[in-house]
Amino acid sequence: MASAQSQEDQVLEEETSFVRILTLNRPRQLNALSAQMISRLLELFQRYETDSNVKLLILKGKGRAFCAGGDVAAVVRGINEGDWISGAKFFSKEFILNYLMATYTKPQVSILNGIVMGGGAGVSIHGRFRVATENSVFAMPETALGLFPDIGASYFLSRLPGFFGEYVGLTGARLDGAEMRACGLATHFVPSSRLALLEEALYKVNSSDPAVISAVIDKFSLEPYLKDHSAYHWRARAPTEQMLGFLMPFSP
């Protein structure tokens, strides 16, 4: 499960006065989370937790993906080579990182400008602010492999309107940025053309107050157009009986 890139190369760190910007940097692999990336993120988040000079964290991805998930292929290769312990450590650290982000005392702004799937959802959806764009594509594709939606997805999917979370979790359906905003997976929608301006404004923030940060993001946000054929229209608002019929298709 080794990589030619160091931890520092795979997660780029930038600093402003009170803001830390972390960029997932495996664009050729769609920023799939390696063991090194998870260890590095865990190290940095733990360090920032006790650093009074850090007020805000920004997490984003390089290239056309935020993060396409965990690097499961590397885990499988390790298992096939008899190294199952590394795989167990990979998932253990990943879930610890998810929990740390979900209980973090400082705001995290995730810029979801591109693919955000599986493990990529785990390192973003648990954070305080999730900014989608017209390029965002969300899914839990592990369900196609016969795996349940992990990384704490049972928590955030079960809190979506109606039975929409169950639908997304069971089918691995892909959602665009507008659907993410409509169902609550994203807290804001900002056109990609305005992201540079948003980031520049966030770099100047000297506060951990969520209201202050939300107000900054609001200046660049808009309510996106939800397509007429969006699954959200009928899944999230469907009568309970209809959704139960979908969830239990073989019941009498």
BELGIPE-V632795 format. One record per residue. N is the residue number from 1. RES is the residue in one small letter. SS is DSSP state (2 for helix, 1 for strand, 0 for the rest). PSI is psi in whole degrees, -180 to 180 (* if undefined). D_FIRST is the distance of its C-alpha to the first C-alpha in Angstrom with 2 decimals. Layout:
BEGIN
n = {N & N}
res = {RES & RES}
ss = {SS & SS}
psi = {PSI & PSI}
d_first = {D_FIRST & D_FIRST}
END
This chain:
BEGIN
n = {1 & 2 & 3 & 4 & 5 & 6 & 7 & 8 & 9 & 10 & 11 & 12 & 13 & 14 & 15 & 16 & 17 & 18 & 19 & 20 & 21 & 22 & 23 & 24 & 25 & 26 & 27 & 28 & 29 & 30 & 31 & 32 & 33 & 34 & 35 & 36 & 37 & 38 & 39 & 40 & 41 & 42 & 43 & 44 & 45 & 46 & 47 & 48 & 49 & 50 & 51 & 52 & 53 & 54 & 55 & 56 & 57 & 58 & 59 & 60 & 61 & 62 & 63 & 64 & 65 & 66 & 67 & 68 & 69 & 70 & 71 & 72 & 73 & 74 & 75 & 76 & 77 & 78 & 79 & 80 & 81 & 82 & 83 & 84 & 85 & 86 & 87 & 88 & 89 & 90 & 91 & 92 & 93 & 94 & 95 & 96 & 97 & 98 & 99 & 100 & 101 & 102 & 103 & 104 & 105 & 106 & 107 & 108 & 109 & 110 & 111 & 112 & 113 & 114 & 115 & 116 & 117 & 118 & 119 & 120 & 121 & 122 & 123 & 124 & 125 & 126 & 127 & 128 & 129 & 130 & 131 & 132 & 133 & 134 & 135 & 136 & 137 & 138 & 139 & 140 & 141 & 142 & 143 & 144 & 145 & 146 & 147 & 148 & 149 & 150 & 151 & 152 & 153 & 154 & 155 & 156 & 157 & 158 & 159 & 160 & 161 & 162 & 163 & 164 & 165 & 166 & 167 & 168 & 169 & 170 & 171 & 172 & 173 & 174 & 175 & 176 & 177 & 178 & 179 & 180 & 181 & 182 & 183 & 184 & 185 & 186 & 187 & 188 & 189 & 190 & 191 & 192 & 193 & 194 & 195 & 196 & 197 & 198 & 199 & 200 & 201 & 202 & 203 & 204 & 205 & 206 & 207 & 208 & 209 & 210 & 211 & 212 & 213 & 214 & 215 & 216 & 217 & 218 & 219 & 220 & 221 & 222 & 223 & 224 & 225 & 226 & 227 & 228 & 229 & 230 & 231 & 232 & 233 & 234 & 235 & 236 & 237 & 238 & 239 & 240 & 241 & 242 & 243 & 244 & 245 & 246 & 247 & 248 & 249 & 250 & 251 & 252}
res = {m & a & s & a & q & s & q & e & d & q & v & l & e & e & e & t & s & f & v & r & i & l & t & l & n & r & p & r & q & l & n & a & l & s & a & q & m & i & s & r & l & l & e & l & f & q & r & y & e & t & d & s & n & v & k & l & l & i & l & k & g & k & g & r & a & f & c & a & g & g & d & v & a & a & v & v & r & g & i & n & e & g & d & w & i & s & g & a & k & f & f & s & k & e & f & i & l & n & y & l & m & a & t & y & t & k & p & q & v & s & i & l & n & g & i & v & m & g & g & g & a & g & v & s & i & h & g & r & f & r & v & a & t & e & n & s & v & f & a & m & p & e & t & a & l & g & l & f & p & d & i & g & a & s & y & f & l & s & r & l & p & g & f & f & g & e & y & v & g & l & t & g & a & r & l & d & g & a & e & m & r & a & c & g & l & a & t & h & f & v & p & s & s & r & l & a & l & l & e & e & a & l & y & k & v & n & s & s & d & p & a & v & i & s & a & v & i & d & k & f & s & l & e & p & y & l & k & d & h & s & a & y & h & w & r & a & r & a & p & t & e & q & m & l & g & f & l & m & p & f & s & p}
ss = {0 & 0 & 0 & 0 & 0 & 0 & 2 & 2 & 2 & 2 & 1 & 1 & 1 & 1 & 1 & 0 & 0 & 0 & 1 & 1 & 1 & 1 & 1 & 1 & 0 & 0 & 2 & 2 & 2 & 0 & 0 & 0 & 1 & 0 & 2 & 2 & 2 & 2 & 2 & 2 & 2 & 2 & 2 & 2 & 2 & 2 & 2 & 2 & 2 & 0 & 0 & 0 & 0 & 0 & 0 & 1 & 1 & 1 & 1 & 1 & 1 & 0 & 0 & 0 & 1 & 1 & 1 & 0 & 0 & 1 & 0 & 2 & 2 & 2 & 2 & 2 & 2 & 2 & 2 & 2 & 0 & 0 & 0 & 2 & 2 & 2 & 2 & 2 & 2 & 2 & 2 & 2 & 2 & 2 & 2 & 2 & 2 & 2 & 2 & 2 & 2 & 2 & 0 & 0 & 0 & 0 & 1 & 1 & 1 & 1 & 1 & 1 & 0 & 0 & 1 & 1 & 1 & 0 & 2 & 2 & 2 & 2 & 0 & 0 & 0 & 0 & 0 & 0 & 1 & 1 & 1 & 1 & 0 & 0 & 0 & 0 & 1 & 1 & 1 & 0 & 2 & 2 & 2 & 2 & 2 & 0 & 0 & 0 & 0 & 0 & 0 & 0 & 2 & 2 & 2 & 2 & 2 & 0 & 0 & 0 & 0 & 0 & 0 & 2 & 2 & 2 & 2 & 2 & 2 & 2 & 2 & 0 & 0 & 0 & 1 & 1 & 2 & 2 & 2 & 2 & 2 & 2 & 2 & 0 & 0 & 0 & 0 & 1 & 1 & 0 & 0 & 2 & 2 & 2 & 2 & 2 & 2 & 2 & 2 & 2 & 2 & 2 & 0 & 0 & 0 & 0 & 0 & 0 & 0 & 2 & 2 & 2 & 2 & 2 & 2 & 2 & 2 & 2 & 0 & 0 & 0 & 0 & 0 & 0 & 0 & 0 & 0 & 0 & 0 & 0 & 2 & 2 & 2 & 2 & 2 & 0 & 0 & 0 & 0 & 2 & 2 & 2 & 2 & 2 & 2 & 2 & 2 & 0 & 0 & 0 & 0 & 0}
psi = {16 & 161 & 149 & -24 & 142 & 170 & -41 & -34 & -33 & -24 & 106 & 137 & 129 & 153 & 139 & -169 & -52 & 10 & 142 & 129 & 120 & 128 & 121 & 126 & 62 & 61 & -33 & -27 & 18 & 34 & 30 & 137 & 116 & 169 & -38 & -41 & -44 & -44 & -42 & -45 & -42 & -44 & -47 & -44 & -39 & -38 & -44 & -29 & -37 & 6 & 110 & -16 & -12 & 118 & -27 & 143 & 137 & 129 & 130 & 174 & 151 & 137 & -153 & 6 & 144 & -60 & 124 & 2 & -170 & 152 & 73 & -31 & -40 & -38 & -45 & -41 & -42 & -42 & -43 & -25 & 7 & 6 & 72 & -21 & -39 & -38 & -41 & -40 & -36 & -54 & -35 & -48 & -37 & -44 & -34 & -42 & -43 & -45 & -42 & -43 & -38 & -24 & 13 & 144 & -12 & 144 & 140 & 127 & 116 & 125 & 103 & 60 & 75 & -155 & 130 & 102 & 151 & -119 & -25 & -34 & -35 & -34 & 12 & -50 & -29 & -15 & 169 & -41 & 133 & 115 & 112 & 160 & -178 & -12 & -5 & 139 & 113 & 141 & 161 & 77 & -11 & -20 & -28 & -18 & 2 & 9 & 147 & 157 & 109 & -144 & 34 & 14 & -30 & -24 & -55 & -29 & -37 & -12 & 6 & 160 & 144 & -135 & 24 & -38 & -40 & -40 & -48 & -41 & -38 & -33 & -19 & 22 & 145 & 134 & 142 & -179 & -38 & -41 & -38 & -42 & -41 & -39 & -12 & -2 & -34 & 141 & -23 & 159 & 120 & 125 & 141 & -29 & -15 & 3 & -39 & -41 & -40 & -48 & -41 & -40 & -40 & -32 & -23 & -2 & 135 & 55 & 149 & 10 & 117 & -33 & -39 & -46 & -41 & -39 & -36 & -47 & -36 & -32 & -23 & 1 & 161 & 166 & 115 & 162 & 125 & 119 & 145 & -34 & 11 & 136 & -24 & -35 & -40 & -22 & -47 & -27 & 5 & 148 & 150 & -42 & -39 & -42 & -38 & -34 & -35 & -42 & -28 & 68 & -19 & 7 & 151 & *}
d_first = {0.00 & 3.78 & 6.60 & 10.20 & 11.62 & 12.43 & 12.82 & 16.42 & 15.94 & 13.90 & 16.61 & 19.99 & 22.67 & 26.37 & 29.36 & 32.91 & 35.51 & 34.39 & 31.52 & 27.80 & 26.08 & 22.31 & 20.94 & 17.60 & 16.82 & 14.58 & 17.71 & 16.63 & 14.10 & 16.94 & 15.25 & 12.84 & 11.42 & 7.89 & 7.29 & 8.92 & 11.64 & 12.51 & 12.89 & 14.93 & 17.06 & 17.76 & 18.84 & 21.04 & 22.65 & 23.54 & 25.02 & 27.01 & 28.37 & 30.59 & 31.38 & 34.85 & 34.56 & 31.94 & 33.75 & 31.48 & 27.86 & 27.08 & 23.76 & 23.36 & 21.14 & 21.49 & 22.73 & 23.84 & 21.53 & 21.35 & 18.13 & 17.52 & 15.56 & 12.21 & 9.27 & 10.02 & 9.19 & 5.38 & 6.76 & 9.29 & 7.61 & 6.33 & 9.93 & 11.50 & 10.39 & 11.96 & 9.32 & 10.84 & 11.19 & 7.78 & 8.71 & 12.12 & 11.36 & 9.66 & 12.95 & 15.11 & 14.38 & 14.71 & 18.03 & 19.21 & 18.75 & 20.70 & 23.38 & 23.67 & 24.28 & 26.77 & 28.72 & 28.47 & 31.81 & 31.42 & 31.42 & 28.34 & 29.09 & 26.45 & 27.36 & 26.36 & 27.38 & 25.47 & 23.03 & 22.24 & 20.73 & 19.04 & 16.81 & 18.70 & 21.82 & 20.47 & 20.17 & 23.56 & 26.02 & 26.18 & 27.31 & 31.04 & 31.38 & 29.74 & 31.16 & 31.04 & 32.39 & 33.68 & 30.22 & 28.49 & 27.08 & 26.07 & 24.85 & 23.00 & 21.68 & 19.84 & 23.37 & 23.47 & 20.73 & 22.90 & 21.10 & 23.29 & 22.93 & 20.86 & 20.09 & 23.78 & 25.10 & 27.76 & 29.24 & 29.61 & 30.27 & 32.97 & 34.77 & 35.26 & 38.86 & 40.23 & 37.76 & 35.74 & 32.60 & 32.90 & 33.34 & 30.27 & 28.13 & 29.48 & 29.56 & 26.64 & 29.41 & 28.73 & 30.74 & 31.81 & 32.51 & 36.08 & 35.14 & 32.58 & 35.41 & 37.96 & 36.10 & 34.84 & 31.10 & 31.94 & 34.49 & 35.59 & 35.75 & 35.98 & 36.42 & 33.73 & 36.60 & 37.27 & 33.79 & 34.38 & 37.62 & 36.05 & 33.36 & 36.09 & 38.15 & 35.37 & 34.68 & 38.24 & 37.94 & 38.95 & 38.70 & 36.50 & 39.17 & 37.75 & 41.18 & 41.14 & 37.71 & 38.64 & 41.85 & 40.04 & 37.82 & 40.93 & 42.58 & 40.17 & 39.70 & 41.58 & 41.84 & 40.31 & 42.04 & 40.85 & 41.29 & 43.99 & 41.79 & 39.02 & 37.92 & 38.43 & 42.18 & 42.60 & 39.67 & 40.03 & 43.81 & 44.42 & 46.75 & 45.20 & 46.65 & 45.06 & 41.58 & 41.97 & 42.93 & 39.67 & 37.59 & 39.59 & 40.72 & 41.84 & 44.04 & 47.78}
END
